[in-house]
Every structure is written in structure tokens, then in C-alpha cells.
Amino acid sequence: MQIDERDRKLLNLLQQDCRLSNTELAEKVGMSSSACWRRVRALEEAGILAGYSAIVEPRRLGLTFQAIVHVQLTRHDPAALEAFKRAVSSRREVRDCFATTGQADYHMRVICADIDAYNHFLEDFLFQLPAVRSAQTNVVLKEIARAGSLAV
């Protein structure tokens, strides 16, 4: 799908506030409501607009501990990797997980209530996974920037 300037405007507006009505979007982009609806639908069907969400502030929910966890695996066979990915994806504490180059095989952003909850996550979950060799933790002291939207 070719993205034009109107598509870019739509994507930027929806990233700023996904609760805008179709009428409001159309007005801001200079399109008819029906044309706007068709463009948004086409962006969804092409997988460019992958979904809509709300941004929740973890601290307001009592989730005050955040860490970046660097995980090394002992095994890299397909079954072990798939089991690791499936297990990690099922945990609410794991907000992001990336397979990377370098010393660690995976980097995860983990958010939980406090250090005790994090220790429980490590001992009762992460270190119980057969493929995990080690995990190094970097505690997040302060959040400097958070990407709210992708520059389109």
C-alpha cells in the first residue's frame, strides 16, 4: 500500500488521540467522512494501523519497580526458543521483549509492584525456564523519554 500525505496525517492524528471520531478525523485531514473511513479501514487491513490502545501510568496502579533484564540462554534449539518466547509472552510483568545481538540473547522491560515482586518473578518464573542461563538486571531509576507515537 502506498502511503500519501493524508494517510500520514491520519496516522499521526490517531496516534495522538485514537478516540477522535471519524467526522473529526475527516475534518482535520480535509476529507469527506466516507473517504476518511475508507482510508482508515485500508490502513487497518494493510496492517499499518495495527490497533488502538490507551496509555496507562504504571505508578498510579502501584507498579513502582521497573527494570531492563538482559537474558542469556543455555540452549538455542527451536523448541527451547519457542518455549521461552511463549512463557515470557504470557507474563504481565514483561512489557517488552526483544531478541538482540550482543552478549544477551533477549532484553526485557519488566514492570511490577516492588523489589519483592521482582524477586518473585525471577525466582519463581524466569530462573525456572529450562533455557535460561542467566539474567542481569538494570533497575530503571527514572524514565527520561517514552515513545508515544511513531513519526510518520
VMD Tcl script that builds the backbone (N, CA, C; Angstrom):
set m [mol new atoms 456]
animate dup $m
set s [atomselect $m all]
$s set {name element resname resid chain x y z} {
  {N N MET 1 A 0.845 -1.188 0.000}
  {CA C MET 1 A 0.000 0.000 0.000}
  {C C MET 1 A 0.882 1.239 0.000}
  {N N GLN 2 A 0.600 2.156 -0.904}
  {CA C GLN 2 A 1.305 3.424 -0.960}
  {C C GLN 2 A 0.709 4.370 0.085}
  {N N ILE 3 A 1.564 4.987 0.878}
  {CA C ILE 3 A 1.128 5.931 1.897}
  {C C ILE 3 A 1.296 7.341 1.341}
  {N N ASP 4 A 0.225 8.120 1.367}
  {CA C ASP 4 A 0.328 9.500 0.912}
  {C C ASP 4 A 0.270 10.447 2.118}
  {N N GLU 5 A 0.294 11.732 1.837}
  {CA C GLU 5 A 0.330 12.729 2.908}
  {C C GLU 5 A -0.918 12.674 3.790}
  {N N ARG 6 A -2.071 12.414 3.210}
  {CA C ARG 6 A -3.291 12.299 4.023}
  {C C ARG 6 A -3.221 11.094 4.958}
  {N N ASP 7 A -2.677 9.979 4.451}
  {CA C ASP 7 A -2.501 8.801 5.301}
  {C C ASP 7 A -1.588 9.129 6.473}
  {N N ARG 8 A -0.513 9.848 6.198}
  {CA C ARG 8 A 0.424 10.246 7.265}
  {C C ARG 8 A -0.289 11.108 8.310}
  {N N LYS 9 A -1.093 12.042 7.841}
  {CA C LYS 9 A -1.846 12.893 8.774}
  {C C LYS 9 A -2.800 12.048 9.617}
  {N N LEU 10 A -3.500 11.129 8.966}
  {CA C LEU 10 A -4.414 10.247 9.702}
  {C C LEU 10 A -3.669 9.448 10.760}
  {N N LEU 11 A -2.547 8.851 10.384}
  {CA C LEU 11 A -1.762 8.050 11.329}
  {C C LEU 11 A -1.268 8.897 12.497}
  {N N ASN 12 A -0.786 10.091 12.216}
  {CA C ASN 12 A -0.306 10.965 13.292}
  {C C ASN 12 A -1.444 11.389 14.207}
  {N N LEU 13 A -2.583 11.739 13.644}
  {CA C LEU 13 A -3.729 12.134 14.466}
  {C C LEU 13 A -4.214 10.985 15.341}
  {N N LEU 14 A -4.306 9.800 14.770}
  {CA C LEU 14 A -4.769 8.645 15.544}
  {C C LEU 14 A -3.784 8.261 16.638}
  {N N GLN 15 A -2.494 8.463 16.396}
  {CA C GLN 15 A -1.516 8.182 17.440}
  {C C GLN 15 A -1.606 9.189 18.577}
  {N N GLN 16 A -1.973 10.417 18.257}
  {CA C GLN 16 A -2.122 11.446 19.289}
  {C C GLN 16 A -3.384 11.221 20.114}
  {N N ASP 17 A -4.464 10.812 19.443}
  {CA C ASP 17 A -5.734 10.576 20.139}
  {C C ASP 17 A -6.574 9.612 19.317}
  {N N CYS 18 A -6.536 8.350 19.673}
  {CA C CYS 18 A -7.270 7.343 18.904}
  {C C CYS 18 A -8.770 7.387 19.173}
  {N N ARG 19 A -9.198 8.287 20.045}
  {CA C ARG 19 A -10.630 8.413 20.330}
  {C C ARG 19 A -11.314 9.434 19.436}
  {N N LEU 20 A -10.560 10.058 18.527}
  {CA C LEU 20 A -11.186 11.006 17.605}
  {C C LEU 20 A -12.243 10.285 16.778}
  {N N SER 21 A -13.351 10.929 16.583}
  {CA C SER 21 A -14.397 10.338 15.749}
  {C C SER 21 A -13.977 10.417 14.290}
  {N N ASN 22 A -14.612 9.617 13.472}
  {CA C ASN 22 A -14.333 9.646 12.038}
  {C C ASN 22 A -14.609 11.041 11.468}
  {N N THR 23 A -15.658 11.687 11.942}
  {CA C THR 23 A -16.001 13.030 11.481}
  {C C THR 23 A -14.901 14.029 11.835}
  {N N GLU 24 A -14.389 13.942 13.065}
  {CA C GLU 24 A -13.305 14.833 13.484}
  {C C GLU 24 A -12.043 14.581 12.665}
  {N N LEU 25 A -11.724 13.302 12.451}
  {CA C LEU 25 A -10.557 12.959 11.626}
  {C C LEU 25 A -10.698 13.533 10.222}
  {N N ALA 26 A -11.837 13.303 9.615}
  {CA C ALA 26 A -12.071 13.766 8.250}
  {C C ALA 26 A -11.919 15.277 8.154}
  {N N GLU 27 A -12.451 15.969 9.121}
  {CA C GLU 27 A -12.363 17.428 9.133}
  {C C GLU 27 A -10.918 17.901 9.243}
  {N N LYS 28 A -10.156 17.284 10.124}
  {CA C LYS 28 A -8.757 17.682 10.341}
  {C C LYS 28 A -7.870 17.379 9.135}
  {N N VAL 29 A -8.239 16.365 8.360}
  {CA C VAL 29 A -7.431 15.958 7.218}
  {C C VAL 29 A -7.952 16.570 5.914}
  {N N GLY 30 A -9.167 17.109 5.949}
  {CA C GLY 30 A -9.736 17.715 4.759}
  {C C GLY 30 A -10.313 16.690 3.792}
  {N N MET 31 A -11.009 15.701 4.337}
  {CA C MET 31 A -11.624 14.661 3.521}
  {C C MET 31 A -13.095 14.545 3.900}
  {N N SER 32 A -13.853 13.876 3.057}
  {CA C SER 32 A -15.228 13.559 3.437}
  {C C SER 32 A -15.180 12.438 4.478}
  {N N SER 33 A -16.232 12.312 5.259}
  {CA C SER 33 A -16.272 11.262 6.280}
  {C C SER 33 A -16.155 9.870 5.676}
  {N N SER 34 A -16.851 9.653 4.556}
  {CA C SER 34 A -16.805 8.319 3.949}
  {C C SER 34 A -15.418 8.004 3.378}
  {N N ALA 35 A -14.759 8.975 2.767}
  {CA C ALA 35 A -13.405 8.756 2.239}
  {C C ALA 35 A -12.414 8.510 3.379}
  {N N CYS 36 A -12.589 9.253 4.461}
  {CA C CYS 36 A -11.724 9.083 5.626}
  {C C CYS 36 A -11.893 7.682 6.208}
  {N N TRP 37 A -13.140 7.259 6.364}
  {CA C TRP 37 A -13.408 5.928 6.905}
  {C C TRP 37 A -12.765 4.852 6.037}
  {N N ARG 38 A -12.864 5.002 4.700}
  {CA C ARG 38 A -12.255 4.022 3.784}
  {C C ARG 38 A -10.729 4.007 3.928}
  {N N ARG 39 A -10.097 5.174 4.094}
  {CA C ARG 39 A -8.641 5.235 4.234}
  {C C ARG 39 A -8.198 4.583 5.544}
  {N N VAL 40 A -8.881 4.880 6.618}
  {CA C VAL 40 A -8.524 4.278 7.907}
  {C C VAL 40 A -8.700 2.767 7.826}
  {N N ARG 41 A -9.772 2.331 7.217}
  {CA C ARG 41 A -10.033 0.896 7.053}
  {C C ARG 41 A -8.931 0.238 6.221}
  {N N ALA 42 A -8.497 0.911 5.147}
  {CA C ALA 42 A -7.419 0.383 4.304}
  {C C ALA 42 A -6.105 0.298 5.088}
  {N N LEU 43 A -5.841 1.283 5.935}
  {CA C LEU 43 A -4.626 1.261 6.774}
  {C C LEU 43 A -4.689 0.103 7.769}
  {N N GLU 44 A -5.870 -0.164 8.301}
  {CA C GLU 44 A -6.047 -1.299 9.215}
  {C C GLU 44 A -5.841 -2.612 8.466}
  {N N GLU 45 A -6.473 -2.759 7.322}
  {CA C GLU 45 A -6.385 -4.004 6.555}
  {C C GLU 45 A -4.972 -4.282 6.053}
  {N N ALA 46 A -4.209 -3.222 5.785}
  {CA C ALA 46 A -2.825 -3.385 5.335}
  {C C ALA 46 A -1.892 -3.701 6.508}
  {N N GLY 47 A -2.409 -3.630 7.735}
  {CA C GLY 47 A -1.580 -3.915 8.907}
  {C C GLY 47 A -0.713 -2.744 9.328}
  {N N ILE 48 A -0.858 -1.605 8.671}
  {CA C ILE 48 A -0.091 -0.408 9.043}
  {C C ILE 48 A -0.634 0.158 10.337}
  {N N LEU 49 A -1.935 0.224 10.447}
  {CA C LEU 49 A -2.604 0.626 11.672}
  {C C LEU 49 A -2.976 -0.672 12.379}
  {N N ALA 50 A -2.127 -1.072 13.314}
  {CA C ALA 50 A -2.219 -2.410 13.902}
  {C C ALA 50 A -3.209 -2.515 15.058}
  {N N GLY 51 A -3.627 -1.402 15.626}
  {CA C GLY 51 A -4.566 -1.466 16.732}
  {C C GLY 51 A -4.691 -0.130 17.426}
  {N N TYR 52 A -5.503 -0.105 18.448}
  {CA C TYR 52 A -5.765 1.107 19.212}
  {C C TYR 52 A -5.573 0.763 20.685}
  {N N SER 53 A -5.032 1.715 21.440}
  {CA C SER 53 A -4.820 1.404 22.852}
  {C C SER 53 A -4.836 2.665 23.702}
  {N N ALA 54 A -4.907 2.446 25.002}
  {CA C ALA 54 A -4.819 3.517 25.988}
  {C C ALA 54 A -3.469 3.418 26.673}
  {N N ILE 55 A -2.924 4.542 27.059}
  {CA C ILE 55 A -1.658 4.559 27.782}
  {C C ILE 55 A -1.977 4.613 29.270}
  {N N VAL 56 A -1.517 3.611 29.991}
  {CA C VAL 56 A -1.784 3.509 31.420}
  {C C VAL 56 A -0.508 3.853 32.175}
  {N N GLU 57 A -0.626 4.656 33.207}
  {CA C GLU 57 A 0.520 5.056 34.015}
  {C C GLU 57 A 0.738 4.014 35.111}
  {N N PRO 58 A 1.808 3.192 35.015}
  {CA C PRO 58 A 2.029 2.107 35.971}
  {C C PRO 58 A 2.099 2.562 37.427}
  {N N ARG 59 A 2.762 3.684 37.698}
  {CA C ARG 59 A 2.917 4.146 39.072}
  {C C ARG 59 A 1.571 4.418 39.746}
  {N N ARG 60 A 0.594 4.887 38.977}
  {CA C ARG 60 A -0.741 5.168 39.522}
  {C C ARG 60 A -1.464 3.887 39.927}
  {N N LEU 61 A -0.965 2.751 39.431}
  {CA C LEU 61 A -1.538 1.455 39.782}
  {C C LEU 61 A -0.695 0.724 40.822}
  {N N GLY 62 A 0.298 1.410 41.375}
  {CA C GLY 62 A 1.144 0.797 42.382}
  {C C GLY 62 A 2.272 -0.042 41.806}
  {N N LEU 63 A 2.526 0.071 40.518}
  {CA C LEU 63 A 3.621 -0.670 39.874}
  {C C LEU 63 A 4.828 0.254 39.791}
  {N N THR 64 A 5.623 0.269 40.870}
  {CA C THR 64 A 6.680 1.273 41.001}
  {C C THR 64 A 8.073 0.756 40.659}
  {N N PHE 65 A 8.208 -0.537 40.404}
  {CA C PHE 65 A 9.516 -1.116 40.087}
  {C C PHE 65 A 9.586 -1.415 38.598}
  {N N GLN 66 A 10.659 -0.939 37.977}
  {CA C GLN 66 A 10.851 -1.180 36.549}
  {C C GLN 66 A 12.320 -1.539 36.321}
  {N N ALA 67 A 12.543 -2.540 35.479}
  {CA C ALA 67 A 13.914 -2.983 35.205}
  {C C ALA 67 A 14.060 -3.392 33.744}
  {N N ILE 68 A 15.280 -3.285 33.272}
  {CA C ILE 68 A 15.660 -3.853 31.987}
  {C C ILE 68 A 16.445 -5.114 32.322}
  {N N VAL 69 A 15.991 -6.241 31.795}
  {CA C VAL 69 A 16.590 -7.530 32.127}
  {C C VAL 69 A 17.261 -8.098 30.884}
  {N N HIS 70 A 18.543 -8.423 31.017}
  {CA C HIS 70 A 19.329 -8.979 29.920}
  {C C HIS 70 A 19.446 -10.484 30.170}
  {N N VAL 71 A 18.871 -11.278 29.282}
  {CA C VAL 71 A 18.770 -12.725 29.497}
  {C C VAL 71 A 19.678 -13.473 28.532}
  {N N GLN 72 A 20.475 -14.394 29.077}
  {CA C GLN 72 A 21.277 -15.298 28.265}
  {C C GLN 72 A 20.670 -16.687 28.368}
  {N N LEU 73 A 20.621 -17.368 27.231}
  {CA C LEU 73 A 20.070 -18.713 27.201}
  {C C LEU 73 A 21.182 -19.751 27.150}
  {N N THR 74 A 20.867 -20.948 27.633}
  {CA C THR 74 A 21.822 -22.053 27.555}
  {C C THR 74 A 21.657 -22.812 26.258}
  {N N ARG 75 A 20.416 -22.839 25.758}
  {CA C ARG 75 A 20.108 -23.604 24.544}
  {C C ARG 75 A 19.434 -22.702 23.525}
  {N N HIS 76 A 19.709 -22.985 22.259}
  {CA C HIS 76 A 19.127 -22.176 21.195}
  {C C HIS 76 A 18.393 -23.029 20.160}
  {N N ASP 77 A 18.045 -24.241 20.552}
  {CA C ASP 77 A 17.307 -25.074 19.607}
  {C C ASP 77 A 15.888 -24.521 19.481}
  {N N PRO 78 A 15.231 -24.751 18.343}
  {CA C PRO 78 A 13.912 -24.167 18.099}
  {C C PRO 78 A 12.883 -24.436 19.195}
  {N N ALA 79 A 12.856 -25.624 19.738}
  {CA C ALA 79 A 11.865 -25.947 20.768}
  {C C ALA 79 A 12.109 -25.127 22.039}
  {N N ALA 80 A 13.366 -25.004 22.446}
  {CA C ALA 80 A 13.699 -24.233 23.650}
  {C C ALA 80 A 13.383 -22.759 23.445}
  {N N LEU 81 A 13.707 -22.240 22.273}
  {CA C LEU 81 A 13.423 -20.834 21.982}
  {C C LEU 81 A 11.920 -20.567 21.986}
  {N N GLU 82 A 11.170 -21.443 21.374}
  {CA C GLU 82 A 9.721 -21.267 21.318}
  {C C GLU 82 A 9.110 -21.343 22.720}
  {N N ALA 83 A 9.584 -22.264 23.542}
  {CA C ALA 83 A 9.079 -22.376 24.918}
  {C C ALA 83 A 9.403 -21.110 25.715}
  {N N PHE 84 A 10.606 -20.579 25.537}
  {CA C PHE 84 A 10.999 -19.344 26.220}
  {C C PHE 84 A 10.100 -18.193 25.781}
  {N N LYS 85 A 9.937 -18.018 24.475}
  {CA C LYS 85 A 9.129 -16.911 23.956}
  {C C LYS 85 A 7.672 -17.021 24.413}
  {N N ARG 86 A 7.135 -18.216 24.388}
  {CA C ARG 86 A 5.748 -18.425 24.808}
  {C C ARG 86 A 5.589 -18.101 26.304}
  {N N ALA 87 A 6.531 -18.552 27.123}
  {CA C ALA 87 A 6.449 -18.309 28.561}
  {C C ALA 87 A 6.554 -16.819 28.878}
  {N N VAL 88 A 7.522 -16.157 28.276}
  {CA C VAL 88 A 7.737 -14.733 28.532}
  {C C VAL 88 A 6.540 -13.908 28.052}
  {N N SER 89 A 5.980 -14.275 26.919}
  {CA C SER 89 A 4.830 -13.542 26.370}
  {C C SER 89 A 3.588 -13.668 27.241}
  {N N SER 90 A 3.544 -14.688 28.070}
  {CA C SER 90 A 2.360 -14.910 28.908}
  {C C SER 90 A 2.396 -14.128 30.222}
  {N N ARG 91 A 3.510 -13.484 30.523}
  {CA C ARG 91 A 3.656 -12.798 31.811}
  {C C ARG 91 A 3.292 -11.324 31.718}
  {N N ARG 92 A 2.415 -10.876 32.622}
  {CA C ARG 92 A 2.003 -9.471 32.657}
  {C C ARG 92 A 3.159 -8.535 32.982}
  {N N GLU 93 A 4.111 -9.022 33.766}
  {CA C GLU 93 A 5.234 -8.167 34.167}
  {C C GLU 93 A 6.113 -7.773 32.980}
  {N N VAL 94 A 6.164 -8.626 31.974}
  {CA C VAL 94 A 7.032 -8.378 30.819}
  {C C VAL 94 A 6.293 -7.460 29.850}
  {N N ARG 95 A 6.744 -6.221 29.781}
  {CA C ARG 95 A 6.091 -5.233 28.921}
  {C C ARG 95 A 6.649 -5.248 27.515}
  {N N ASP 96 A 7.935 -5.521 27.372}
  {CA C ASP 96 A 8.589 -5.606 26.068}
  {C C ASP 96 A 9.632 -6.705 26.149}
  {N N CYS 97 A 9.876 -7.365 25.034}
  {CA C CYS 97 A 10.937 -8.369 24.974}
  {C C CYS 97 A 11.500 -8.349 23.557}
  {N N PHE 98 A 12.825 -8.240 23.469}
  {CA C PHE 98 A 13.487 -8.147 22.177}
  {C C PHE 98 A 14.596 -9.186 22.079}
  {N N ALA 99 A 14.664 -9.893 20.964}
  {CA C ALA 99 A 15.823 -10.728 20.642}
  {C C ALA 99 A 16.854 -9.777 20.063}
  {N N THR 100 A 18.086 -9.845 20.571}
  {CA C THR 100 A 19.102 -8.876 20.164}
  {C C THR 100 A 20.434 -9.540 19.865}
  {N N THR 101 A 21.298 -8.756 19.285}
  {CA C THR 101 A 22.685 -9.187 19.125}
  {C C THR 101 A 23.435 -8.785 20.387}
  {N N GLY 102 A 24.669 -9.257 20.520}
  {CA C GLY 102 A 25.479 -8.906 21.685}
  {C C GLY 102 A 25.523 -10.037 22.694}
  {N N GLN 103 A 25.939 -9.713 23.899}
  {CA C GLN 103 A 26.113 -10.735 24.935}
  {C C GLN 103 A 24.806 -11.387 25.351}
  {N N ALA 104 A 23.771 -10.595 25.516}
  {CA C ALA 104 A 22.478 -11.150 25.928}
  {C C ALA 104 A 21.692 -11.573 24.696}
  {N N ASP 105 A 20.914 -12.625 24.859}
  {CA C ASP 105 A 20.061 -13.096 23.768}
  {C C ASP 105 A 18.760 -12.314 23.695}
  {N N TYR 106 A 18.257 -11.912 24.857}
  {CA C TYR 106 A 16.994 -11.178 24.938}
  {C C TYR 106 A 17.131 -10.035 25.932}
  {N N HIS 107 A 16.400 -8.967 25.669}
  {CA C HIS 107 A 16.296 -7.828 26.579}
  {C C HIS 107 A 14.817 -7.613 26.840}
  {N N MET 108 A 14.468 -7.546 28.118}
  {CA C MET 108 A 13.067 -7.387 28.505}
  {C C MET 108 A 12.912 -6.148 29.376}
  {N N ARG 109 A 11.786 -5.481 29.227}
  {CA C ARG 109 A 11.409 -4.427 30.167}
  {C C ARG 109 A 10.343 -5.043 31.054}
  {N N VAL 110 A 10.619 -5.043 32.354}
  {CA C VAL 110 A 9.738 -5.679 33.329}
  {C C VAL 110 A 9.234 -4.612 34.294}
  {N N ILE 111 A 7.928 -4.627 34.538}
  {CA C ILE 111 A 7.321 -3.700 35.495}
  {C C ILE 111 A 6.531 -4.513 36.510}
  {N N CYS 112 A 6.753 -4.222 37.791}
  {CA C CYS 112 A 5.986 -4.881 38.853}
  {C C CYS 112 A 5.875 -3.955 40.062}
  {N N ALA 113 A 5.249 -4.433 41.102}
  {CA C ALA 113 A 4.932 -3.590 42.253}
  {C C ALA 113 A 6.170 -3.087 42.987}
  {N N ASP 114 A 7.107 -3.979 43.253}
  {CA C ASP 114 A 8.261 -3.590 44.056}
  {C C ASP 114 A 9.371 -4.626 43.889}
  {N N ILE 115 A 10.446 -4.457 44.621}
  {CA C ILE 115 A 11.599 -5.364 44.507}
  {C C ILE 115 A 11.230 -6.784 44.916}
  {N N ASP 116 A 10.351 -6.931 45.904}
  {CA C ASP 116 A 9.926 -8.273 46.314}
  {C C ASP 116 A 9.171 -8.979 45.187}
  {N N ALA 117 A 8.300 -8.253 44.520}
  {CA C ALA 117 A 7.560 -8.833 43.393}
  {C C ALA 117 A 8.518 -9.190 42.265}
  {N N TYR 118 A 9.531 -8.362 42.049}
  {CA C TYR 118 A 10.515 -8.656 41.005}
  {C C TYR 118 A 11.325 -9.901 41.372}
  {N N ASN 119 A 11.721 -10.003 42.611}
  {CA C ASN 119 A 12.463 -11.184 43.062}
  {C C ASN 119 A 11.622 -12.445 42.867}
  {N N HIS 120 A 10.348 -12.360 43.170}
  {CA C HIS 120 A 9.418 -13.476 42.944}
  {C C HIS 120 A 9.373 -13.827 41.447}
  {N N PHE 121 A 9.301 -12.813 40.585}
  {CA C PHE 121 A 9.301 -13.016 39.137}
  {C C PHE 121 A 10.554 -13.775 38.707}
  {N N LEU 122 A 11.712 -13.363 39.234}
  {CA C LEU 122 A 12.970 -14.031 38.874}
  {C C LEU 122 A 13.010 -15.475 39.369}
  {N N GLU 123 A 12.816 -15.644 40.669}
  {CA C GLU 123 A 12.990 -16.961 41.279}
  {C C GLU 123 A 11.917 -17.976 40.892}
  {N N ASP 124 A 10.676 -17.530 40.848}
  {CA C ASP 124 A 9.577 -18.467 40.614}
  {C C ASP 124 A 9.187 -18.600 39.142}
  {N N PHE 125 A 9.707 -17.713 38.306}
  {CA C PHE 125 A 9.364 -17.804 36.893}
  {C C PHE 125 A 10.602 -17.876 36.006}
  {N N LEU 126 A 11.328 -16.780 35.892}
  {CA C LEU 126 A 12.399 -16.701 34.892}
  {C C LEU 126 A 13.468 -17.769 35.091}
  {N N PHE 127 A 13.948 -17.932 36.304}
  {CA C PHE 127 A 15.007 -18.911 36.554}
  {C C PHE 127 A 14.503 -20.354 36.524}
  {N N GLN 128 A 13.198 -20.535 36.425}
  {CA C GLN 128 A 12.626 -21.877 36.299}
  {C C GLN 128 A 12.534 -22.323 34.840}
  {N N LEU 129 A 12.730 -21.404 33.907}
  {CA C LEU 129 A 12.671 -21.759 32.490}
  {C C LEU 129 A 13.939 -22.528 32.115}
  {N N PRO 130 A 13.811 -23.708 31.535}
  {CA C PRO 130 A 14.974 -24.562 31.261}
  {C C PRO 130 A 16.052 -23.920 30.379}
  {N N ALA 131 A 15.666 -23.047 29.471}
  {CA C ALA 131 A 16.644 -22.475 28.550}
  {C C ALA 131 A 17.421 -21.292 29.125}
  {N N VAL 132 A 16.999 -20.759 30.276}
  {CA C VAL 132 A 17.637 -19.560 30.825}
  {C C VAL 132 A 18.925 -19.911 31.551}
  {N N ARG 133 A 20.024 -19.317 31.107}
  {CA C ARG 133 A 21.321 -19.477 31.764}
  {C C ARG 133 A 21.493 -18.435 32.856}
  {N N SER 134 A 21.251 -17.163 32.493}
  {CA C SER 134 A 21.457 -16.089 33.456}
  {C C SER 134 A 20.630 -14.869 33.068}
  {N N ALA 135 A 20.484 -13.981 34.039}
  {CA C ALA 135 A 19.790 -12.715 33.810}
  {C C ALA 135 A 20.513 -11.632 34.577}
  {N N GLN 136 A 20.761 -10.553 33.900}
  {CA C GLN 136 A 21.361 -9.383 34.533}
  {C C GLN 136 A 20.307 -8.297 34.560}
  {N N THR 137 A 20.183 -7.621 35.705}
  {CA C THR 137 A 19.136 -6.621 35.874}
  {C C THR 137 A 19.731 -5.231 35.962}
  {N N ASN 138 A 19.154 -4.326 35.195}
  {CA C ASN 138 A 19.425 -2.904 35.338}
  {C C ASN 138 A 18.132 -2.265 35.820}
  {N N VAL 139 A 18.143 -1.741 37.051}
  {CA C VAL 139 A 16.961 -1.108 37.622}
  {C C VAL 139 A 16.799 0.270 36.986}
  {N N VAL 140 A 15.591 0.574 36.570}
  {CA C VAL 140 A 15.293 1.884 35.990}
  {C C VAL 140 A 15.122 2.869 37.141}
  {N N LEU 141 A 15.943 3.899 37.148}
  {CA C LEU 141 A 15.862 4.915 38.193}
  {C C LEU 141 A 14.873 6.019 37.839}
  {N N LYS 142 A 14.853 6.386 36.556}
  {CA C LYS 142 A 13.986 7.463 36.113}
  {C C LYS 142 A 13.695 7.282 34.634}
  {N N GLU 143 A 12.471 7.515 34.251}
  {CA C GLU 143 A 12.096 7.448 32.850}
  {C C GLU 143 A 12.340 8.808 32.229}
  {N N ILE 144 A 13.195 8.845 31.214}
  {CA C ILE 144 A 13.562 10.107 30.586}
  {C C ILE 144 A 12.670 10.389 29.376}
  {N N ALA 145 A 12.428 9.398 28.568}
  {CA C ALA 145 A 11.585 9.568 27.376}
  {C C ALA 145 A 10.762 8.324 27.166}
  {N N ARG 146 A 9.558 8.522 26.703}
  {CA C ARG 146 A 8.685 7.396 26.356}
  {C C ARG 146 A 8.097 7.700 24.986}
  {N N ALA 147 A 8.269 6.786 24.087}
  {CA C ALA 147 A 7.734 6.994 22.744}
  {C C ALA 147 A 6.234 6.844 22.780}
  {N N GLY 148 A 5.542 7.913 22.484}
  {CA C GLY 148 A 4.098 7.867 22.442}
  {C C GLY 148 A 3.584 7.565 21.046}
  {N N SER 149 A 4.367 7.971 20.059}
  {CA C SER 149 A 3.927 7.751 18.700}
  {C C SER 149 A 5.146 7.614 17.786}
  {N N LEU 150 A 4.906 7.039 16.650}
  {CA C LEU 150 A 5.932 6.833 15.640}
  {C C LEU 150 A 5.849 7.981 14.655}
  {N N ALA 151 A 6.973 8.636 14.402}
  {CA C ALA 151 A 6.970 9.737 13.425}
  {C C ALA 151 A 6.709 9.142 12.046}
  {N N VAL 152 A 5.651 9.599 11.425}
  {CA C VAL 152 A 5.254 9.057 10.122}
  {C C VAL 152 A 5.491 10.091 9.044}
}
mol reanalyze $m
mol bondsrecalc $m
mol representation Tube
mol addrep $m
